[in-house]
């Protein structure tokens, strides 16, 4: 209820106003009255009303003096003056004191209703804005893990902005990294049938999701100090950290073993080709981006369109090797450019997109690409955009329903023409009106995923997350399914099973203890789900 006080030295006005104001209709309540400015000042201090209706000419202290005192005390409520005198100087003072309205007596009931209705509408709008701001601030605290994830990705890709570089939340991690050495494993994942990686994105498991899960599990089994970074459709990366007292040869031996374990894990998915590039071990975390460039250059230097075999290659083995034409095309698929382009598009920052495209245009001018390679490069860039923007809820197929990619790219014969074409498409994407809502959806899904990974042992439900995110349970389920390809419950189960598998392989706990630690009270039910998801009984892993 909106609290209102009335201050006037005429008893008839006080009585008339109390009777004339439609309290219930306005959602308001009368909380007091007084007959001079001094009493009015005490009344406002005591009741802290949202609205003050006051006369100017009153004994002891007039209305202007009272308002000046209230404003000096930081009273922020709305004030409406009702005066029997039309005085320009008083009106001017009222404006200076941020008075909402200045009405001359006598005033009609209709005018009172309209003025109070407008004041209350403004108050309601301000309350909603404040509530939304508070909600966003609360969400920022919840999204802190995602801020950290973006900071780590910016370090990997060499795209850290000044704001990200100074990110306070990353201080502890930077201090830890200062005492470590770092190396990047670059992953290039292709479909063996040469189709774009997002071609099967409508399947229940999501294109490549199971493969990514297996690769991640391989890292878990190694028990490395590392981060798995999703870059875009074809490229993933792993940053691995070692204490400085670990000899470089020992670290590189383990890194080779990790890469080969990932290759072997990927062998059970013959529909994909997984290429692993190993960058150099760097003593400073500021050089992580250099190690990433080396890792992806290694893949490009060894890349062959004819081979469907997965492989691992180290930068030290290919640093001076000339690139094949296929490798050149992979090489100019620069991870920094892709990340800059995607960040600009995700936040609808057209100037950032233009700068990234112009810088990339200059880079391409130094590379001799034939027209067929130009077309192939454009196809790959579009596939990366389609896949990555799909992750944030922007669907290029919906935005460009009539797009015939092959037809549009076929006439393009130079890298400059390709960049012109890409810029035109980027301008249309940035102008999309659905962007803000889709970014909110992305944030909601990211929060849900992070929450699942941190609270998988708890009794979490989509309803509890719905309450946290202020989105209906049904709609939240739709958003999550569309973004991940999984229902909430199925995704939660997959995470629990993956965590359980890692614990079983550690061999430190009994099966019933592991079941409990990942959120299952019923051990037979846990065993049934485990076999359904992995093809093995939990005890089989111990053999």
N, C-alpha and C positions, 0 to 999 in steps of 0.2 A: 504493500500500500504506500502511496505517496503522501508524505506528511506535509500539512499546510498550516501556517499560523497567520492570523489577521491582526494587524496593528493599526488602530484608528482611535481618535479621541471622541468620536461620536458614537454613543451606545446604539443609536438606530442603525447606523451603518454596519456595526458589528453583527447585530441581530439579522439585518437584512441579507448580508453576505452569507452568513451561515445557512440561512434558509434558501438562498438563491443558488448556491453551488451544488450541482448534481454529484454528490460525493461518490455514490455507488457507481454511477455511470463512468466516472473518471478513474475509478480505482484509487480514490484518495480518501484521507481521513483528516478531520480537524483535530489538532493537538494542542491548541491554546490560543489565547487572545490577550491583548494588553492595550492601554489607552494613552501611553506616551512612549517616546523613543527609548528612555532609560529602562523601563519595564520590558519593552520589546527586545532590547539587547539581551537582557537576562533570560528572557523566554527562549530566544533563538539559541543562546549558549546551552541552555538546559535541554531543549528538545531536539536540536539539530534537524530542523525541518528541511524538506527538499525544496519547498516554495514558501516565500514570504510575500504576503500582500500587505502593503503599508501606505499610509498617508504621509504627506510631507510636513504640513504645518500641525505640530503637536506640542504640548507643554513639556518642560524639563529638558528634553532633547528632541530636536526635529528629525524627520525621516532621513534627510541627507546625511546629517551627522552620525546617525545610527548606522547607516549603510557604510559610510567611510570606516567606522570602527570595525564593523563586521569584516569588510574586505581586508583591513589591516591585520585581522586575526586569521586570514586565509579561509574565511567561510566561502565555500564554492557553490552554495545553493542558488536557485533561480529567484530573482526579485522582480515583483511587478508593483509599480507605483500607481496608486489611485489618489488623485489630487483634485480638490475643488478649484484649483487655480491653474491656468494655462500659462506657465512661466518659462520663457525660453532658456534663461540661465539655469533654472533647476533641471530642465530637460537635458541641457548640455552636460551638467554635472552627472546626471543619471547615466548618460551614455558612457562617460569616463569611468564610472564605477561598475560598468558591465551589468546594467539593469536590463532585464529581458524585455519589458514593455512599460510604457508611460501612458496611462489612461486618464482622461479628465472626467470628473463627476459632473452630472449623474451618468452612470454607465448601465447599459441594459443587461438583462440576464443573458441574452443571446451573445453579447460581446464577451461577458465573463466566461461563458462556456467555451467560446472559440479561442480566447486567449489562453485559458488554462489547458484546453485540449492541445493546443500547439506546444505549450511549455512542457506538458507531460510527454508528448510524442518525442520531443527533443531529448528529454531525460531518458526515455526508454531506448532511444537510438544510442545514446551515449553509454547506457548500461550494457547494451548488446555489444558495442564495440570494445568496451572494457573486458567483458566476459570472453570475447573472442581473442583479445590480446593475451589474457591470462591463460587461456587454453593453449594458445600457440607457444607461450613461454613454458608451460608445463610439458608440452610435446617436445620442445627442444631438449629438455632434460632427458626425456625418454629416448630421444633420437641420438643421444650422445654417441652410442656405438657406431651409428651410421656416419656421423661427422668424422669420427676417427677413421672409418673405412675410406671415406673420400680423401682424407689427408694421406693415408698410406698409398692410395692409388695415385695421387698427385706426385708423391715422391717417386714412385715407380715410373711414371710416364714423363717426369720432368716438367709438369704443368702447374706446379704449386704457385698460387697467387700470393701476394704479400699477406693477405688475411689468413690464408691457410698456413703459410710459413710460420706465422706467429701464434698459431692456434694453441691456446693455453692448455686444452685438454691433452695435447700431445707432448707436453713437457716431460712427463715421466718416461714415455716411450723414447723420446729423443735422448734423454739421459742414459737410458739402458743401451740404446743403439751406439752411443758414443764409445762404449767399451767393447764393441763387437766388430767382427768382419761380416761381409754380406755378399751373397751371390744370388743371381736370378736364373731360374729355369723358365724359359719361354715355351709355351705349348701352342702349336698350330694344329687345329683339329678340322679335318675335312671329311665330308661324306665320300665314300669310295665311288658312288655313282655320279660324282661331280655336281650334284644338285646343290643349291644354296643350303646352308646349314639350317636355316629356319623353315625349310620346305615342309617339315613334318611337325611344325609347332602346334598344330591342332590335335596331335595325338595325346592320349591320356597321360603319358609319362613326360611329355615335352621333349623336343628334339635334343638328343644327347644328354638328357638329364641323368639317366642311369649311368652312362659312361663317366660323367663328371663326378657322380657319387663314388664310383669305383676308384677313380684317380685320387679323390680326396681321402678315401679310406686307406689307400696305399701310403699317403703322407702321414695319416694318423698312426699307422702301424710302425712307421719309422721314428715316431715320437720326437719330431724335429721342432725346433723353435722357428716357426715359419708362418707366413700368411699366404693363403690362396686367393688370388685376385681375378675376378671376372672382368675382362676388358671389353670384349664384344664377341660377335658371333664366332669368329675363327680363333681368336687369340685369348689365352688365359696365361697367367704367370704365377710363379711361386717365388717369394722372397725368403731365403733361408739365412739365418743368423748364427754365427759361431762366436764363442768367447775368443778373445785375442790370444789366449794361451794354447788354443788348439792349433797344432801345426798345419800349415796350408795343405800339405800332401795328404794328411789324414782327412781334412775336411773335403778335399776334392775326391778322394776315394769313396767317402760316404755319399757325396753328391752323385757320383756316377752310379752307385748302387741304387740310389733313390730314383734316378731317371730310368734305369733299366727295370726297376720294379713297376714303375708306371707304364712302361711299354708292355711288359708282360701282362699287367692287369687289363690293358686295352685290347689285348689279343682276343679276349672273349667277346669283343664287339667288332667283328670283321667288316661291318658296314661303314666303319670309320677308319681314317688314317690319322694317326697321332704322331706328330713330329716334335721332338724335344730338343731345344737348343740350350746350351749351358754357357752363361757369361763368365767373365773373370771374377775371381774373388776380390772384393774391394775392401780396403781398410776403413773407409769413411762412409757413413750412411748417405751423405750427399752425392755419392757416386753410384747409388743404386740404379738410377736411370741409365747410366752408362753401361752397367752390367746387363740391363734389360735390352738396350740397343744391340749389344753384342750377341745376346741370346737369340734375338730374332734375325739378326744378320746371319748367324750360323745356320739357321733354318733355311733362309733364302739362298745361301750359297750352296746348299746341298739339295735344293728342291728340284723335283722332277715331276712333271705332269703325267709321265708315263707310268710311274711306279705307284702302286697302292700300298706298299709296305710302310709300316711305321719305322721310325729310326730316331736315334739320339746322336747329336753331334756337338762337340765343344768348340768354342770360339778359337781357342789356341790352334786347332787343327785346320781352320779355314780362313784365318785372319787375312791371309794374302792371296786367297784363291779368287780368280776372276769369276764373276757371276754369269750364269747362263741367262738367256732372255727370260725364261720362266722365273729365275732367281731375281732378275732385275725388277720384274713386276712385283714380286713379293717384297723386295727390298724397299721399293718406293711406297708400299703400303705402310708407311711410317706410323708407329704406334702413337707418337706424340701428336701427329696431325689428326689421326682418328679420334683421339681423346679430346683434343681441343674442339674439333667439329661437333662431337656428340655433346660435350658440355654446353657449348653455345646453343645447340638446338634444344637440349633438354630445358634450358632456362630462357629460351626465346630471346637470346642475346645476338641480334643480327650483326652488330658491328664485330663481335668476337668471331662469329662465323666467317665474315668477310676477310678479316685479318688472317685467319687460319688458311682459308682458300688461297689468298694471294701469296702467302709464304710458301704454300705447297706448289702453287703454279711456278714460282721461281725454281723450286727444287726439281720439278719435272723438266724444266727447260734444259737441264744439264744431263738428262737421260734420253738416249735414243730409243724411243719406243715406236714400233711400227703400228699402223692403224689397227690391226687385229689385237695387238697388245693393249692399245688405248681402250678399245671396246671391252676387252676382258677386265681391265683395271676398273672401268666404270661399273661393270656388272658386280665386281667384288665389293666396291665401295658401297653400292646401293644395297647389297645383301647385308653388309655390316650395319648400315643405317636401319634397314628394316628390322633386323634382329634386335638391335640395341634399343630402338625406339619402342618396339613391341614390349620390351621389359618395363618401360615406364608408362605403358597404356596408350601409346600413340601408334595407330595402325596405318602404315603407308598404303596398304591395299585399299583401305576405306577412303583415305584422303585422295588417292589417285586411282580411282576405280577403272578408268579407261587407259591406264598407262600400259603401253606395249614397249617394254624396256629394250628389246632387241631392235625394234623399228626406230626408236628414238636415238639409240647409240650408233646404229650402223652408219649414218652419214658423217659421224665425227671422225676426223682423221688426225687431229693434233691434240696435245695435252691442254693447250689453251682453250680450245673449243669444249673439251670435257669439263674444265673448271667453270666455264661460262654456264654450261648446262647444269652443273651441280649447284652453282650459286642461285640460279633461277628456282630450282627445286627447294633449296634451303630457305629462300625468301617466302615461299608459300607455306612451308612447314612452320616457320616462326610466326606467321600470321594466323595460324590456326586458332580459332576461338575456344577449342576444347582443352587448351593446354593446361590452364591452372587446375582444372578439376582432375586431369590425369596425373599431374604431379602430386596432388593430394592422395590419389589412389596409390601411386608408387610409394609414397612415404608410409601409408597405412600398411601396405604389404610388407615393406622392409621391416617395419616395426614388428609385425606379426612373426616374420621369419626369425628375427633376432630374439624375440621373446621365447619362441619355441626352443631355440637352441640353448637358451640360458635357463629355461624352466621346464624342460621336458620331463623331469622327475615329478613335477607337481600335477595336481588335478586341474589342468587348464582346459578351458572350453572356449569356443568361438563367442559364446555369449559374454564371458568375462572380458574378452578383448573388445567386443562390441561396446561394452560400457566404457572402456578406457578411451576408445577412439571416437565416441559419439557418432557412430555409424550403425545403422540397423543390422541385426544379426544376418538377416537374409541377404541384404545388399553386400555386406562385408564378405559373406561366403562367395557371392558371385565374383567380386573383385579379385579375391584370392585365387579362385579357380581359373579365372581368365589370365591372371598374371603368371601362375605357376604350373597350370595344367593339372593340379592336384586339388582334391577337396582338402579342407583344413584337417580333418581327422586322418586322412590317408597320409598327408605330409607329416603330421605329428608322429604317426606310427613309424614312418620311414626313418625319421630322425632318431627315435627311440631304439629301433633295431640297429641302426648304424652305430650308435653309442654303445649298445650292448655287445655288438660284435667286437668292437675295439677292447672293451673290458674283458671279454672272454679270452681274447688273444693275449692279453697281459698276464692271465693266469693267476691273478692274486685273490679272486673272489669265487665263491660257489655260485652255481647257476641261480638258485633262489635269491641270493643276495643281489646279484646283477639285475634280475627281474624287478626287484623292489627299487633299486637305485635308478632305474629308467622309467619308473612310473606304473609298473604292473604288480598288482596284489595277487593275481591268480597265475601261478607258475605254469600250469598246463596250457592256459590261454596264451601266455607269452611264448611258450615253445611252439604252439601251432602257428602263431603269427610269424615267428622267427623263420620257421621252415618255409612258409608261404613266400616270404620276401627274399630269402637267401638260397632256398633249395636244400638247406641242411638243418638238422636238429642242432640245438645249442651244444650238446655234448660231442657232436661230430668234430667241432673245431678243436677240441682238446686232444684228439687222437693224433 
